[in-house]
Amino acid sequence: MVLQASTRAALSRMNISEPTPIQEKIIPLLLAGRDVIGQARTGSGKTLAFAVPLAEQCDQSDRRVQALVLVPTRELAIQVAGVTEAMASPRSLRCTLLYGGRSYRPEYAALKASAQIIVGTPGRTLDHVRQGTLDLQSVRFMVLDEADEMLDRGFAHDVEAILSRTPSSRQTALLSATMPEWVSKTATKYMRNPATVEVDADLKALPAVEHQVYTIEKSDKMGALRTLLNRRDGEAVLVFGRTKRGVKRLAAQLGELGYPAEALQGNLSQNARERVMADFRSGASPILVATNVAARGLDIEGIGQVINYDLPDSDLLFTHRVGRTGRMGRAGVAVTFITPDEEPKWREINRSMGGRLTRQPWDTSRVVRHRLRSAT
């Protein structure tokens, strides 16, 4: 593929010399003006797959909004905006970020200053459209990142309202690690003869991730979690819980026991969420206890282990959770606890994974040995 010199230089500064398989297939299609539905395993480089052609095709002399990227979470919006801006700024394209949980004032200023590329969450983006501070009539390039979640019940109404404000002639790209059949069917309402690209998209194939699945009594889970954390050898660990309250409580318990843990959940202020993520990325707090807000899209290097302390509600969430480790071919471990009341849910998840994930009882003697060592 032939890219502009500024794009090649930006990629070089990011130490990227060769495209990943998903980038190699999607970038030429988008540069040719095709609508695209792209599915590839988490950590495969999907963000650059749309950020490169987006930056290539925007016109720096046109001060109107030309590209809009919608993502489901604030954290992902910040991450995607960082990659997009790295590609756009060498071409003097202005990129701005719209997400809830913070003041509107800096967003008003950025939009007034003629931002050409918008990365935002659906709720805040629609707020600006309704307030008249964001005009989408000139959008030529539209991206739904984590498309299966964006078109699901939680976001679908806002996303459809935003799409209705954009020209029907726009180019549209949908990308995700998981793409249920209903997403492709729904997408046909918004796309023109889309090309479908799948790269290593099989949910049953996660070769870089070693799965350890344990049946366990609920009363033994904390002791088992401590045993795993004591063996982490300095690696970053991501622990998934089910509820905001449960995640907050678990992180507090770990902190009281001396573990460098923090919680990430939706009730935190945006400043607190950004601080928690910065501490996790830097290693200042290498144990992150999180709800599913951390399951999608976040590219954090060096997560050696993901622990499903509470089982997720679906095979898609399971895939997104365990995809936080073993990224870009690196090895990772995914540990899953299954309590007796979670048995039906686990059977459904494992069936969708091809029934290949074997399990074993958690050896409570490990916890006993740990307690004995701690007491001496």
For each residue, the residues with C-beta under 8 A, 3 or more apart:
1: 19 24 27 28 31
2:
3: 7 8 11 52 56
4: 7 8 56 91
5: 8 9
6: 9 10 90 91
7: 3 4 10 11 52 55 56 87 90 91
8: 3 4 5 11 12
9: 5 6 12 13 90
10: 6 7 13 14 55 86 87 89 90
11: 3 7 8 14 16 17 48 52 87
12: 8 9 15 16 17
13: 9 10 86
14: 10 11 86
15: 12
16: 11 12 19 48
17: 11 12
18:
19: 1 16 23 24 27 45
20: 23 24 44 45 48 49 328
21: 24 25 40 44 199 200
22: 25 26 38 40 44 45 46 49 197 199
23: 19 20 26 27 45 48 49 52
24: 1 19 20 21 27 28
25: 21 22 28 29 38 197 199
26: 22 23 29 30 36 38 46 49 50 173 175 197
27: 1 19 23 24 30 31 49 52 53
28: 1 24 25 31 32
29: 25 26 32 34 36 195 197
30: 26 27 33 34 36 49 50 53 54 57 171 173
31: 1 27 28 53 56 57
32: 28 29
33: 30 171
34: 29 30 171 193 194 195
35: 171 172 173 191 192 193 194 195
36: 26 29 30 172 173 174 175 194 195 196 197
37: 147 173 174 175 179 183 184 187 191 194 195 196 197
38: 22 25 26 46 49 173 174 175 176 196 197 198 199
39: 175 176 177 178 179 196 197 198 199 201
40: 21 22 44 45 46 175 177 197 198 199 200 201
41: 44 177 199 200 201 206 323
42: 177 297 319 320 323 324 327
43: 299 323 326 327 328
44: 20 21 22 40 41 177 199 200 328
45: 19 20 22 23 40 48 49 328
46: 22 26 38 40 49 50 145 175 176 177
47: 50 51 79 80 83 84 145 299
48: 11 16 20 23 45 51 52 83 87
49: 20 22 23 26 27 30 38 45 46 52 175
50: 26 30 46 47 53 54 69 143 145 173 175
51: 47 48 54 55 80 83 84 86 87 88
52: 3 7 11 23 27 48 49 55 56 87
53: 27 30 31 50 56 57 141
54: 30 50 51 57 58 67 69 84 87 88 117 141 143
55: 7 10 51 52 58 84 87 88 91 93 117
56: 3 4 7 31 52 53
57: 30 31 53 54 67 140 141
58: 54 55 62 66 67 88 91 93 116 117 140 141
59: 62 66
60: 91 92 93 116
61:
62: 58 59 66 116 138
63: 114 116
64: 114 116 135 138
65: 68 115 116 117 118 134 135 136 138 139
66: 58 59 62 116 117 138 139 140 141
67: 54 57 58 116 117 118 139 140 141 142 143
68: 65 117 118 120 125 136 139 141 142 143 162 166
69: 50 54 80 84 117 118 119 120 142 143 145
70: 120 121 122 125 142 143 144 145 150 159 162
71: 76 77 80 119 120 121 145 146 150 297
72: 76 121 122 145 146 149 150 155 296 297
73: 76 77 121 293 296 297
74: 77 78 99 100 101 121 270 273
75: 78 79 264 273 277 293 294 297 298
76: 71 72 73 79 80 145 146 296 297 298
77: 71 73 74 80 81 97 98 99 119 120 121
78: 74 75 81 82 97 99 274
79: 47 75 76 82 83 297 298 299
80: 47 51 69 71 76 77 83 84 119 145 297
81: 77 78 84 85 95 96 97 119
82: 78 79 85 86
83: 47 48 51 79 80 86 87
84: 47 51 54 55 69 80 81 87 88 95 117 119
85: 81 82 88 89 95
86: 10 13 14 51 82 83 89
87: 7 10 11 48 51 52 54 55 83 84 90
88: 51 54 55 58 84 85 91 93 94 95 116 117
89: 10 85 86 92 93 95
90: 6 7 9 10 87
91: 4 6 7 55 58 60 88
92: 60 89
93: 55 58 60 88 89 116 117
94: 88 110 113 114 115 116 117
95: 81 84 85 88 89 115 116 117 118 119
96: 81 107 110 111 115 117 118 119
97: 77 78 81 107 110 119 120
98: 77 107 118 119 120 121 124 125 128 134
99: 74 77 78 102 120 121 124 270
100: 74 121 123 124 270
101: 74 269 270 273
102: 99 106 270 271
103: 106 107
104: 107 108 127
105: 108 109
106: 102 103 109 110
107: 96 97 98 103 104 110 111 124 128 133
108: 104 105 111 112 133
109: 105 106 112 113
110: 94 96 97 106 107 113 115
111: 96 107 108 115 128 133 134
112: 108 109 133
113: 94 109 110
114: 63 64 94
115: 65 94 95 96 110 111 118
116: 58 60 62 63 64 65 66 67 88 93 94 95
117: 54 55 58 65 66 67 68 69 84 88 93 94 95 96
118: 65 67 68 69 95 96 98 115 125 134
119: 69 71 77 80 81 84 95 96 97 98
120: 68 69 70 71 77 97 98 99 124 125 128
121: 70 71 72 73 74 77 98 99 100 124 125
122: 70 72 125 126 150 155 158 159 162
123: 100 126 127 158
124: 98 99 100 107 120 121 127 128
125: 68 70 98 118 120 121 122 128 129 134 158 162
126: 122 123 129 130 158 161 162
127: 104 123 124 130 131
128: 98 107 111 120 124 125 131 133 134
129: 125 126 132 134 135 136 161 162 165
130: 126 127
131: 127 128 134
132: 129 135
133: 107 108 111 112 128
134: 65 98 111 118 125 128 129 131
135: 64 65 129 132 138
136: 65 68 129 139 162 165 166
137: 165 166 167
138: 62 64 65 66 135 167
139: 65 66 67 68 136 142 166 167 170
140: 57 58 66 67 167 169 170 171
141: 53 54 57 58 66 67 68 170 171 173
142: 67 68 69 70 139 163 166 170 171 172 173
143: 50 54 67 68 69 70 172 173 174 175
144: 70 147 150 151 159 172 173 174 175
145: 46 47 50 69 70 71 72 76 80 150 175 176 297
146: 71 72 76 149 150 175 176 177 296 297
147: 37 144 150 151 174 175 176 179 183 187
148: 151 152 176 178 179 180 183 316
149: 72 146 152 154 155 176 296
150: 70 71 72 122 144 145 146 147 155 156 159
151: 144 147 148 155 156 159 183 186 187
152: 148 149 155 156
153: 156
154: 149
155: 72 122 149 150 151 152 158 159
156: 150 151 152 153 159 160
157: 160 161
158: 122 123 125 126 155 161 162
159: 70 122 144 150 151 155 156 162 163
160: 156 157 163 164
161: 126 129 157 158 164 165
162: 68 70 122 125 126 129 136 158 159 165 166
163: 142 159 160 166 190
164: 160 161
165: 129 136 137 161 162
166: 68 136 137 139 142 162 163 170
167: 137 138 139 140 170
168:
169: 140
170: 139 140 141 142 166 167
171: 30 33 34 35 140 141 142
172: 35 36 142 143 144 190 191 192 194
173: 26 30 35 36 37 38 50 141 142 143 144
174: 36 37 38 143 144 147 179 183 187 191 194
175: 26 36 37 38 39 40 46 49 50 143 144 145 146 147
176: 38 39 46 145 146 147 148 149 179 183
177: 39 40 41 42 44 46 146 201 296 319 320 323
178: 39 148 203 316 319 320
179: 37 39 147 148 174 176 183 184 198 201
180: 148 183 316
181: 184 185
182: 185 186
183: 37 147 148 151 174 176 179 180 186 187
184: 37 179 181 187 188 196
185: 181 182 188
186: 151 182 183 189 190
187: 37 147 151 174 183 184 190 191 194
188: 184 185 191 194
189: 186
190: 163 172 186 187
191: 35 37 172 174 187 188 194
192: 35 172
193: 34 35
194: 34 35 36 37 172 174 187 188 191
195: 29 34 35 36 37
196: 36 37 38 39 184
197: 22 25 26 29 36 37 38 39 40
198: 38 39 40 179 201
199: 21 22 25 38 39 40 41 44
200: 21 40 41 44 205
201: 39 40 41 177 179 198
202: 205
203: 178 206 315 319 352 353
204: 353 354 356
205: 200 202
206: 41 203 209 211 319 322 323 326
207:
208: 326 327 329 330 331 332
209: 206 322 323 325 326 331 332 333 334
210: 331 332 333 334
211: 206 322 333 334 336 357
212: 333 334 335 336
213: 335 336 338 357 358 359 360
214: 224 335 336 337 338 359 360 361 362
215: 338 339 340 359 360 361 362
216: 220 221 224 337 338 339 361 362
217: 220 221 339 340
218: 221 339 340 341
219:
220: 216 217 223 224 362 364 367
221: 216 217 218 224 225 309 337 339
222: 225 226 253
223: 220 226 227 364 367 370 371
224: 214 216 220 221 227 228 337 362 366 367
225: 221 222 228 229 239 254 307 309
226: 222 223 229 230 257 259 367 370
227: 223 224 230 231 366 367 370
228: 224 225 231 232 237 305 307 335
229: 225 226 232 237 254 259 287
230: 226 227 370
231: 227 228
232: 228 229 235 237 286 287 304 305
233: 304
234: 286
235: 232 286 302 303 304 305
236: 280 283 286 287 288 300 302 303 304
237: 228 229 232 286 287 288 303 304 305 306 307
238: 288 290 294 300 303 305 306 307 324 325
239: 225 250 261 287 288 289 290 306 307 309
240: 289 290 291 292 294 295 306 307 308 309 310 312 321
241: 246 247 250 289 290 291 309 310
242: 246 291 310 311 312
243: 246 247 291
244: 247 248 265 266 267 291
245: 248 249
246: 241 242 243 249 250 310
247: 241 243 244 250 251 263 264 265 289 290 291
248: 244 245 251 252 263 265 267
249: 245 246 252 253
250: 239 241 246 247 253 254 263 289 309
251: 247 248 254 255 261 262 263 289
252: 248 249 255 256 263
253: 222 249 250 256 257
254: 225 229 250 251 257 259 261 287 289
255: 251 252 258 259 260 261 262
256: 252 253
257: 226 253 254
258: 255
259: 226 229 254 255 287
260: 255 284 285 286 287
261: 239 251 254 255 285 287 288 289
262: 251 255 276 279 280 285 287 288 289
263: 247 248 250 251 252 268 276 288 289 290
264: 75 247 268 273 276 277 280 288 289 290 291 293 294
265: 244 247 248 268 290 291 293
266: 244 291 293
267: 244 248
268: 263 264 265 272 273 276
269: 101 272 273
270: 74 99 100 101 102 273 274
271: 102 274 275
272: 268 269 275 276
273: 74 75 101 264 268 269 270 276 277
274: 78 270 271 277 278
275: 271 272 278 279
276: 262 263 264 268 272 273 279 280 285 288
277: 75 264 273 274 280 281 298
278: 274 275 281 282 284
279: 262 275 276 282 284 285
280: 236 262 264 276 277 283 284 285 286 288 300
281: 277 278 300
282: 278 279
283: 236 280 286
284: 260 278 279 280
285: 260 261 262 276 279 280 288
286: 232 234 235 236 237 260 280 283
287: 229 232 236 237 239 254 259 260 261 262
288: 236 237 238 239 261 262 263 264 276 280 285 294
289: 239 240 241 247 250 251 254 261 262 263 264 309
290: 238 239 240 241 247 263 264 265 293 294 295
291: 240 241 242 243 244 247 264 265 266 294
292: 240 295 296 312 317 320 321
293: 73 75 264 265 266 290
294: 75 238 240 264 288 290 291 298 324
295: 240 290 292 312 317 320 321 324
296: 72 73 76 146 149 177 292 320
297: 42 71 72 73 75 76 79 80 145 146
298: 75 76 79 277 294 324
299: 43 47 79 327
300: 236 238 280 281 303 324
301: 327
302: 235 236
303: 235 236 237 238 300 306 324 325 327 332
304: 232 233 235 236 237 325 332 333
305: 228 232 235 237 238 325 332 333 334 335
306: 237 238 239 240 303 321 322 324 325 332 333 334 335
307: 225 228 237 238 239 240 334 335 336 337
308: 240 311 312 318 321 322 334 335 336 337
309: 221 225 239 240 241 250 289 337
310: 240 241 242 246 337
311: 242 308 318 336 337 338 339 342 345 346 349
312: 240 242 292 295 308 317 318 321 349
313: 317 345
314: 317 318 349
315: 203 318 319 348 349 352 353
316: 148 178 180 319 320
317: 292 295 312 313 314 320 321
318: 308 311 312 314 315 321 322 336 349 353
319: 42 177 178 203 206 315 316 322 323
320: 42 177 178 292 295 296 316 317 323 324
321: 240 292 295 306 308 312 317 318 324 334
322: 206 209 211 306 308 318 319 325 326 334
323: 41 42 43 177 206 209 319 320 326 327
324: 42 238 294 295 298 300 303 306 320 321 327
325: 209 238 303 304 305 306 322 332 333 334
326: 43 206 208 209 322 323 329 330 331 332 334
327: 42 43 208 299 301 303 323 324 330 332
328: 20 43 44 45
329: 208 326
330: 208 326 327
331: 208 209 210 326
332: 208 209 210 303 304 305 306 325 326 327
333: 209 210 211 212 304 305 306 325
334: 209 210 211 212 305 306 307 308 321 322 325 326
335: 212 213 214 228 305 306 307 308
336: 211 212 213 214 307 308 311 318 346 357 359
337: 214 216 221 224 307 308 309 310 311 362
338: 213 214 215 216 311 342 343 346 359
339: 215 216 217 218 221 311 342
340: 215 217 218 343
341: 218
342: 311 338 339 345 346
343: 338 340 346 347
344: 347 348
345: 311 313 342 348 349
346: 311 336 338 342 343 349 350
347: 343 344 350 351
348: 315 344 345 351 352
349: 311 312 314 315 318 345 346 352 353
350: 346 347 353 355 356 357
351: 347 348 354 355
352: 203 315 348 349
353: 203 204 315 318 349 350 356 357
354: 204 351
355: 350 351
356: 204 350 353
357: 211 213 336 350 353
358: 213
359: 213 214 215 336 338
360: 213 214 215
361: 214 215 216
362: 214 215 216 220 224 337 366
363: 366
364: 220 223 367 368
365: 368 369
366: 224 227 362 363 369 370
367: 220 223 224 226 227 364 370 371
368: 364 365 371 372
369: 365 366 372 373
370: 223 226 227 230 366 367 373 374
371: 223 367 368 374 375
372: 368 369 375 376
373: 369 370 376
374: 370 371
375: 371 372
376: 372 373
